[in-house]
Amino acid sequence: MDPTPVQETDWTSWLGDGGLMALAVVAVGLLLFLVIRFKLHAFLALIVVSLLTALVAGVPAQNVVPTLVSSFSETLGEVALLVAIGAMLGALVETSGGARALAEAMIRLFGERHAPFALGVTSLFIGFPIFMDAAFVLMIPIVYAVARRLTGNVLAFGFPVAAALSVMHVYVPPHPGPVAASGYVDAEIGVVMILGLLLAFPTWYVSGHLWGKHVARKYNLPVRDLFGTADEAEQVENPPAPWQVVLVLVLPLVLILFNTGLNTLAGAGLIEGEAGWVHALRMVGETPIALLITALTTIVLFGFRRGRSGTAIETTVDRALGPICSVVLITGAGGMFGGVLAATGIGSAIENTLAAAGIPVIFAAYLIAVAMRLAQGSATVALTTAAALIAPAVLASGAGTVELACIVMATAAGSVFAGHVNDSGFWLVGRLLGMDVKTTLKTWTIQQAIESVVAFTIVLAVYGVVQLF
C-alpha cells in the first residue's frame, strides 16, 4: 500500500526545506497539544492538523480535499479489513472458552513451578489475534485463579501475561500499528510478521519473564476478589480442545507464508512467478484472505461444532466490531497525515535533513516514535504518526525487503517506550493487578522501556547483518 498517492503534483511549496521542517515540528506539536491539552479525540485532531498543514504549506485549494480523502482511504482499505477480521477471530476464541483451555493445558505441560512462564507463553499465542486490552481482561480471571491456587502473589503471574500481550500488540500483524506502518513504507506484511514473531519471544523473555520475576520478588500483591473465588468461576460448556486453539492461531501464519515463500521462490527463479497456481496460492496467502479463512474455520470449530446457533455466533462477531472502530479510524487518519506530509514535500525535507545530519533512517524512526509515545501515550498513534513522518525518506532510500521490515519494527519499538500516565494501558494493567500509580510507574513503565530497548537492539542486529550482505 502506497501512503503517498498524491505525491506527484505540479506545484512547489513556498517553504524551503527549513520551513517545511519547521512546519512538521509545529504540526506534530499542535497534534499533541490538541490531544493532551484539549482532550480532542485523536481522529479529529489528525484531520484538523492534516488540513491546516496542507493549507499552510500552500497546497492548491482544489487539491486539499482529494489529498486528505485519498490518503485516508488508501490506509483504511487495508487496515480495516485486517483489524475487523482479527477482532472477530479474537471474540470467537474468547467466548468459546478456548483461551482458558489453552492456558490450563500450558500449565499442565510446564508444571506449577513454571506457571508464570506457561501463562506468558500462552498469552503470546492469545495476543496474536486479540487486542491487548481485550486479551488482558480475558486472561486476568485465569491469572487470579492460578495465583490464588499457588503463591498468592498476583504480580508473579500477571506481569508475564501483560508483557506478552504488549509485545504481540506492538510488533505482530494483524494488530493495526505494524500493519499501518508496513503500508506507509511498502514493507511486505509477511516479512514483517515473521520478524515480529522472531523478536517477540526474546523481547518478552527479558522484559516480561525476567523482569516479572524481579517485580514479584520486590512486590507482593495479594489476589483480590474482583472476579470471585475459583469455585465461583463460571465454566463454559464444552470448550474447544487446546490443539484446536493452537490450530486457529497458527493457521493464518501458515497461509501467509504461502505468499511470502512463493514470492521468494519466484524471485530466485525457482518457480514461474506468473503461473496460475502461483497466483492462486499467493491470493490465499494474502493477509486479509488468510484471516478470513481462519475466522470461518473458527466459526465452524468453536461455533457450530460446539452446538452454538448461527444467531449466537453472529452476535459474538458483531459485538467484536464496536471496540475496534476508534482504532481503525485513528489509523486511517494517521495515513491521511502521512499523505499530506508527502504531498507538501515535508517528507523530502525530512529526508534531506536526516541525510545532512547523518542520522540513519532506522534510528530516526525509533527516536521519532519514542518522542510521540512519551508525549501522547498511545503506542498505535505513536507508531502510525512516526511511520507517516519517516515514510518518504524510507521509500527514497532503496531499502530491501528485510530492511523495510526492520525499519517497521524499529518504529514499533520506539512506540512502546516507557508508557506512563497518559497511556490507557498503564491504567488498565495497574488497576487490574491492584497496583497504585507509584508502583505501576516502578514496574510497568520500566517494563515498557525494557521491551522497547531489547526489541530495538535485536532489530539493529538483524539490520546490520542484512546490510553486510
C-alpha positions in Angstrom: 0.0 0.0 0.0 1.4 3.4 -1.0 0.6 6.0 1.5 1.5 8.9 -0.8 -0.9 8.6 -3.7 -0.8 12.3 -4.4 2.9 12.9 -4.1 3.4 13.8 -7.7 1.9 17.3 -8.2 2.6 20.3 -10.5 3.2 22.7 -7.7 6.0 23.5 -5.2 5.6 24.7 -1.7 6.5 28.3 -1.0 8.5 27.0 2.0 12.1 25.7 1.7 13.4 22.6 3.4 13.9 24.6 6.6 10.4 26.0 6.5 8.9 22.6 5.8 10.8 21.1 8.7 9.6 23.8 11.0 6.0 23.2 9.7 6.4 19.5 10.5 7.5 20.3 14.1 4.6 22.7 14.6 2.2 20.2 13.1 3.2 17.4 15.4 3.3 19.8 18.4 -0.2 21.0 17.5 -1.4 17.5 17.3 -0.1 16.7 20.7 -1.5 19.9 22.1 -5.0 19.2 20.8 -4.9 15.6 22.1 -3.3 16.2 25.5 -4.4 19.7 26.5 -7.8 19.9 24.9 -8.6 16.2 25.0 -9.7 16.3 21.4 -10.2 12.8 20.0 -7.1 11.7 18.1 -9.2 11.1 14.9 -10.5 14.6 14.8 -7.1 16.1 15.8 -5.4 14.3 13.0 -7.9 15.6 10.5 -7.6 19.2 11.7 -3.8 19.1 11.7 -3.7 17.5 8.3 -5.9 20.1 6.9 -4.0 23.0 8.5 -0.7 21.6 7.4 -1.8 21.3 3.8 -3.1 24.9 3.8 0.0 26.4 5.4 2.3 24.5 3.0 0.4 26.0 0.1 -1.3 23.0 -1.4 -3.7 24.4 -4.0 -7.3 24.6 -2.8 -8.5 22.1 -5.4 -6.0 19.5 -4.3 -6.6 19.7 -0.5 -9.7 17.5 -0.1 -8.5 14.9 -2.7 -5.2 14.7 -0.8 -6.9 14.1 2.5 -9.5 11.7 1.2 -7.3 9.6 -1.0 -4.6 9.2 1.7 -7.3 8.2 4.3 -9.0 5.7 2.0 -5.7 4.1 0.9 -4.8 3.4 4.5 -8.3 2.4 5.7 -8.9 0.0 2.9 -6.3 -2.4 4.1 -6.2 -1.8 7.8 -10.0 -2.0 8.3 -10.1 -5.5 6.8 -7.3 -6.9 8.8 -8.3 -5.4 12.1 -12.0 -6.2 11.8 -11.5 -9.8 10.9 -8.8 -10.1 13.6 -11.2 -8.7 16.2 -13.9 -11.2 15.1 -11.4 -14.1 15.4 -10.4 -12.9 18.9 -14.0 -12.8 20.1 -14.7 -16.3 18.9 -11.6 -17.6 20.7 -12.6 -15.7 23.9 -16.3 -16.6 24.2 -15.8 -20.3 23.3 -13.6 -20.9 26.4 -10.7 -21.7 24.1 -8.3 -19.2 25.7 -8.9 -20.7 29.2 -8.5 -24.3 27.9 -5.2 -23.4 26.3 -3.9 -21.6 29.4 -4.7 -24.6 31.6 -3.0 -27.0 29.1 0.1 -24.9 29.2 0.2 -25.0 33.0 -0.1 -28.8 32.9 2.7 -29.0 30.4 5.1 -26.8 32.2 4.1 -27.6 35.8 3.1 -25.3 38.7 6.6 -24.1 39.3 6.8 -22.7 35.8 3.2 -21.4 35.8 4.2 -17.8 35.2 6.3 -18.9 32.2 3.4 -21.0 30.9 0.9 -18.2 31.2 3.2 -15.8 29.5 3.8 -18.3 26.6 0.0 -18.8 26.4 -0.5 -15.1 26.2 1.9 -14.8 23.3 -0.4 -17.2 21.4 -3.6 -15.4 22.5 -2.1 -12.0 21.8 -1.7 -12.9 18.1 -5.3 -12.2 17.0 -6.6 -10.3 20.1 -6.1 -6.7 21.0 -4.1 -6.2 24.2 -6.9 -4.7 26.3 -9.4 -7.4 25.4 -6.9 -10.2 25.8 -5.7 -8.9 29.2 -9.3 -8.7 30.5 -9.7 -12.2 29.2 -6.6 -13.6 30.9 -7.0 -11.8 34.3 -9.5 -14.3 35.7 -7.1 -17.1 34.8 -4.2 -15.1 36.4 -6.2 -14.6 39.6 -7.3 -18.3 39.7 -3.7 -19.6 39.3 -2.3 -17.0 41.7 -4.9 -18.0 44.3 -4.1 -21.7 44.0 -0.3 -21.3 44.0 1.8 -18.4 45.5 -0.9 -15.8 46.2 1.1 -13.0 44.6 -0.8 -11.8 41.6 2.2 -9.9 40.1 4.1 -13.2 39.7 1.5 -14.3 37.1 0.0 -11.1 35.9 3.2 -9.4 34.8 4.4 -12.1 32.3 0.9 -12.1 30.8 0.6 -8.3 30.4 4.1 -8.1 28.9 3.4 -10.9 26.4 0.2 -9.2 25.2 2.0 -5.9 24.9 4.7 -7.5 22.7 2.3 -9.1 20.4 0.1 -6.0 20.1 3.0 -3.7 19.2 5.1 -5.9 16.9 3.0 -8.5 15.2 0.3 -8.0 12.5 -2.7 -8.2 12.2 -2.5 -5.6 15.0 -3.2 -2.1 13.5 0.1 -0.4 14.3 2.5 -2.7 12.5 0.0 -3.2 9.7 -0.3 0.6 9.0 3.4 1.2 9.4 4.1 -1.6 6.9 1.8 0.1 4.5 3.4 3.5 4.8 6.8 2.2 3.9 5.7 -0.5 1.4 7.0 -3.3 3.6 5.7 -6.8 3.0 3.3 -7.8 5.7 4.5 -11.4 5.7 8.1 -10.5 6.3 7.1 -8.0 9.0 5.1 -10.8 10.7 8.0 -13.2 10.6 10.4 -10.7 12.0 7.9 -9.7 14.7 7.4 -13.3 15.7 11.1 -13.9 15.8 11.8 -11.0 18.2 8.6 -11.5 20.2 9.9 -14.3 22.4 13.3 -12.9 23.4 11.8 -9.5 23.9 9.1 -11.0 26.2 11.6 -13.3 28.0 13.7 -10.3 29.1 11.1 -7.6 29.6 8.2 -9.9 30.8 9.6 -13.1 32.3 12.9 -12.0 33.9 11.7 -8.5 34.8 8.4 -10.1 36.0 10.3 -12.4 38.4 12.2 -9.4 39.8 8.9 -7.4 40.2 7.3 -10.4 42.0 10.2 -10.7 44.4 10.1 -7.0 45.3 6.3 -6.5 45.5 3.8 -9.0 46.9 0.3 -8.1 46.0 -2.5 -10.4 47.2 -5.2 -11.7 45.0 -8.4 -9.7 45.2 -12.0 -11.0 44.9 -12.5 -8.9 41.8 -13.6 -12.0 39.8 -14.8 -14.1 42.7 -13.3 -17.3 44.0 -12.1 -20.1 41.9 -15.1 -22.2 42.9 -17.5 -19.5 41.7 -16.0 -19.1 38.3 -18.4 -19.8 35.5 -17.3 -22.7 33.3 -18.0 -22.6 29.6 -19.7 -25.8 28.5 -17.8 -28.0 26.0 -14.8 -25.7 25.5 -12.5 -26.4 22.5 -9.5 -28.6 22.9 -6.2 -26.8 23.3 -4.9 -28.2 20.0 -7.9 -26.6 18.2 -7.0 -23.2 19.7 -3.4 -23.6 18.6 -4.6 -24.6 15.1 -6.6 -21.4 14.6 -3.8 -19.3 15.9 -1.2 -20.8 13.7 -3.4 -21.2 10.6 -3.1 -17.6 9.3 0.7 -17.6 9.8 0.9 -20.8 7.7 -1.3 -19.3 5.0 0.6 -16.0 4.8 3.8 -18.0 4.4 2.4 -19.3 1.1 2.6 -15.8 -0.2 5.9 -14.8 1.2 7.5 -18.2 0.4 6.3 -18.2 -3.2 7.5 -14.6 -3.7 10.9 -15.7 -2.5 11.0 -18.7 -4.8 9.8 -16.7 -7.8 12.4 -14.0 -7.1 15.1 -16.7 -7.1 13.9 -18.1 -10.4 13.0 -21.5 -8.8 9.3 -21.3 -9.9 7.4 -19.5 -12.6 6.0 -16.4 -10.9 3.3 -15.8 -13.5 1.9 -19.4 -13.3 -1.8 -19.6 -12.4 -1.3 -21.9 -9.4 1.3 -19.5 -8.0 -1.2 -16.6 -8.2 -3.9 -18.7 -6.6 -1.7 -19.7 -3.6 -0.5 -16.1 -3.3 -4.1 -15.0 -3.1 -4.7 -17.5 -0.3 -1.6 -16.1 1.4 -2.7 -12.5 1.3 -3.3 -11.4 4.9 -7.0 -10.5 4.6 -7.8 -13.8 2.9 -5.7 -15.8 5.4 -7.5 -14.2 8.3 -10.9 -14.7 6.6 -10.2 -18.4 6.1 -9.1 -18.6 9.8 -12.2 -16.8 11.0 -14.5 -19.1 9.0 -12.6 -22.1 10.3 -13.0 -20.8 13.9 -16.8 -20.3 13.4 -17.1 -24.0 12.4 -14.8 -25.4 15.1 -15.7 -23.1 18.0 -19.3 -22.4 17.0 -21.3 -24.9 15.0 -19.4 -28.0 16.2 -20.0 -26.9 19.8 -23.7 -26.6 19.2 -23.9 -22.8 19.0 -26.6 -21.3 16.8 -25.9 -19.1 13.9 -27.6 -16.2 15.7 -25.4 -16.6 18.8 -22.3 -16.6 16.6 -23.4 -13.6 14.6 -24.0 -11.7 17.9 -20.5 -12.6 19.0 -18.7 -11.4 15.9 -20.9 -8.3 15.7 -20.0 -7.2 19.2 -16.3 -7.5 18.3 -16.5 -4.7 15.8 -17.6 -1.9 18.1 -14.5 -1.6 20.3 -12.1 -1.5 17.3 -13.8 1.2 15.3 -11.9 4.0 17.0 -8.6 2.3 16.4 -9.4 1.8 12.7 -10.4 5.4 12.2 -7.4 6.8 14.0 -5.1 4.6 11.9 -6.8 5.9 8.7 -6.4 9.5 9.9 -2.7 8.8 10.5 -2.5 7.7 6.9 -4.1 11.0 5.9 -1.5 12.9 7.9 1.2 10.9 6.1 -0.3 11.7 2.7 -0.3 15.4 3.4 3.3 15.3 4.5 4.2 13.6 1.3 2.2 16.0 -0.9 3.6 19.1 0.7 7.2 18.0 0.4 7.8 17.7 4.1 8.9 14.1 3.7 11.6 15.1 1.2 12.7 17.9 3.6 13.0 15.3 6.4 15.0 13.0 4.2 17.4 15.9 3.3 17.7 16.9 6.9 18.4 13.3 8.1 21.0 12.9 5.3 22.7 16.1 6.3 22.7 15.3 10.0 24.0 11.8 9.2 21.2 10.1 11.2 20.4 6.7 9.7 16.7 6.2 8.9 16.3 3.3 11.3 17.5 5.5 14.2 15.3 8.4 13.2 12.3 6.1 13.0 12.9 4.9 16.5 13.6 8.3 18.0 10.5 9.9 16.4 8.3 7.1 17.7 9.8 7.4 21.2 9.1 11.2 21.3 5.5 10.6 20.2 5.0 7.8 22.7 6.2 9.9 25.7 4.2 12.9 24.6 0.8 11.4 23.9 0.7 7.9 25.3 -0.9 5.7 22.6 1.5 3.2 21.0 -0.7 2.9 18.0 -0.8 6.7 17.4 3.0 7.0 18.0 3.7 4.1 15.6 1.4 5.4 12.8 2.5 9.0 13.1 6.2 8.2 13.2 5.8 5.9 10.2 3.9 8.5 8.3 6.7 11.1 9.0 9.5 8.8 8.1 7.8 7.1 5.1 9.1 9.4 2.3 12.7 9.1 3.4 12.3 5.3 3.7 10.7 5.0 0.3 13.5 7.1 -1.3 16.3 5.1 0.5 16.0 2.0 -1.7 15.9 -0.3 1.3 15.4 -4.0 0.6 12.5 -6.2 1.9 14.1 -7.2 5.1 15.5 -3.8 5.8 12.0 -2.3 5.4 10.7 -4.8 7.9 13.5 -3.8 10.3 12.5 -0.2 10.0 8.9 -1.0 10.8 10.0 -3.0 13.8 12.3 -0.2 14.9 9.4 2.3 14.8 7.3 -0.2 16.7 10.0 -0.5 19.3 10.0 3.3 19.8 6.3 3.5 20.0 6.1 1.3 23.2 8.9 3.1 25.2 8.1 3.9 28.8 4.3 4.1 28.8 3.1 6.2 31.7 0.0 8.1 33.0 -1.1 9.3 29.6 -1.4 5.7 28.3 -4.7 3.8 28.8 -2.7 0.6 29.1 -0.9 2.0 32.1 -4.2 2.3 34.0 -5.6 -1.0 32.7 -2.6 -3.1 33.8 -2.2 -1.2 37.1 -5.8 -1.3 38.2 -6.5 -4.9 37.2 -3.3 -6.1 39.0 -4.1 -4.0 42.1 -1.2 -1.6 41.9 -1.2 2.1 42.8 0.2 4.7 40.5 3.7 4.8 42.1 4.1 1.0 41.9 2.8 0.9 38.3 5.4 3.5 37.4 8.2 1.5 39.0 7.1 -1.7 37.4 5.1 -1.4 34.2 6.6 1.8 32.9 10.1 0.3 33.3 8.9 -2.9 31.6 7.8 -0.9 28.6 11.2 0.8 28.4 13.0 -2.5 28.6 10.7 -4.0 26.0 11.5 -1.1 23.7 15.3 -1.2 24.1 15.5 -5.0 23.8 13.5 -5.1 20.6 15.4 -2.3 19.1 18.7 -3.9 19.9 17.5 -7.1 18.2 16.3 -5.2 15.2 19.6 -3.3 14.8 21.5 -6.6 14.9 19.3 -8.0 12.1 19.5 -4.8 10.1 23.3 -4.8 10.5 23.7 -8.4 9.3 21.4 -7.7 6.3 23.5 -4.7 5.3 26.7 -6.7 5.4 25.3 -8.9 2.7 
